[in-house]
């Protein structure tokens, strides 16, 4: 199966292709070739699906086909359906679609330069035959026929037709792939703009792919072709040709973002804004005197191999911040590398583990223990918000076990979130706001928020607003 550069096919395109081949499998199951031993074209359709979509998605095609038949849709050969088809003499072949599909999925991973498709299809067909023989000889007729008789009935008459179907599927697969690509290119030509979604090449997890999928889908709905690019494939690029109209930068590789911006491509968020948000020291310096924040101190600079030979500065931190106080790595996300020091001894232990890394020391807002508000901002508008709570941790992050509830920010909370974004120069962000004794307090600002959590509890898709905002700025 072909993949788009820099990422998997959009989920909508995948579903459409699986549905298309499921329909083809249904139609082919209805077509019977009138030979001395009649046969259908079911296996041809499945072979073609494996060659074009890949065995994994062909397996999903087989599953969809079987599900339709078992729930009562007449998709099987002879327009059969339901339990009656399963208990017929050919019921084993239906089971073979499932087990054979799994075998082909596994076989496809065998690293062969030549003959890979033939091996994959042959292994799947062998399992298909095996299921048919076992079902017919030992279950349907309950052992009343021997192995040879079962082979004569269930396998031998179909060897040549299935070999021909396999060859035809392999022969036609290239043409079918070209037709699908042609349709994709035609769709791309209809797109008004082209953009890159730049993501990290090493941080590959499903939860991030979900966010990328949201952004890609929303862009395409607005007539924008989005191509996912990983920083690992762009680091040696000279950015002289074939550049996009804009870049949606969903990474923290600031140097790369600056190179793209230098090439004349608009970058959202801007490299400077990303750099500020990725460093809690820079964030605090930028927001100082502009919005309410917890009292913050920056740890004295040390160096690699030296570390902190003296921890006396922690006593000064206690005098300014009180106890407990929070210790945070300057760079970190999802509540990681954030610690609560209840005593000076705990603070010393934490700092010794941090070694030479930059970190901040921050006043602990007791009123907001394990509780805060995530406010998503796009442009000069609050897009959505949720309150996060964790009774078992001083941090509220969902990654650490917190729960989220849809929330309507107060005017003061909305204003402080918008002010923080404006001060940093952000086009969109997720602002974490604490419940302070005298009003809301900005805790952190995220330049590429994981808005899927907010979507899950509010139903508001931030990606749509982000794309609309970018298009407005480009107009």
Secondary structure, DSSP 8 states (H G I E B T S, - for coil): ---BTTB---HHHHHHHHHHHHHHHHHHHH-EE-SSS-EESHHHHHHHHHHHH-HHHHHHHHHHHHHHHHTT---SGGG--HHHHHTSTTHHHHHHHHHHHHHHHHHTTS--SSSHHHHHHHHHHHHHHHHHHHIIIIIISTT-S-HHHHHHHHTGGGHHHHHHHHHHHHHHHHHHHHHHHHHHHHHHHH-SEEEEEEE-SS---HHHHHHHHHHHHHHHHTTEEEEEEEHHHHTT----SS--SEEEE-S--HHHHHHHHHTT-EEES-HHHHHHHH-HHHHHHHHTTTS-B--EEE-----TTT--S--THHHHHHHHH-SSEEEEESS--TTTTEEEESSHHHHHHHHHHHTTS-EEEEE--GGGTTEEEEEEEETTEEEEEEEEE-TTSS---GGGT-EEEE----HHHHHHHHHHHHHHT-SEEEEEEEEETTEEEEEEEETT--THHHHHHH---HHHHHHHHHHHHH-
